[in-house]
Amino acid sequence: MVAQATGTDREAADRRPLEVLAALKKLEKKGNHQSARRCRSFANRVFRYGVATG
C-alpha cells in the first residue's frame, strides 16, 4: 500500500508516519474509506510488531 503510493520499496523501519498518512488519504480521496481503515489497521499491527520485536 505505502510502497505503491510513494513509489518506493523500503523497509517498514524506514517509513515515517506522514508517508503512511499520505497513502491513506489517497485511498480516502478515491472514496475507499473501508480500504483505508483496513490498511491503517494493518499498518498499525505491523509497526506495533516491529516495536515489540526490536
Steps between C-alpha positions, in 0.01 A plus 500: 500500500755758610759381250254547214389842622853633552666317214772359725581157630646550847478307824234585756765633738585770244140618466378817663146554633435777247574262212242254628252781558548629145431154358186467712378843392539397135276201564243715679506759222407224254206411723654181634435577865468137608824406325678792664374386838618142443839619375542725802417209728750276323774764506434550870548129565820490294653797682396369842661166417817680392514695824438189706766292326757774457 
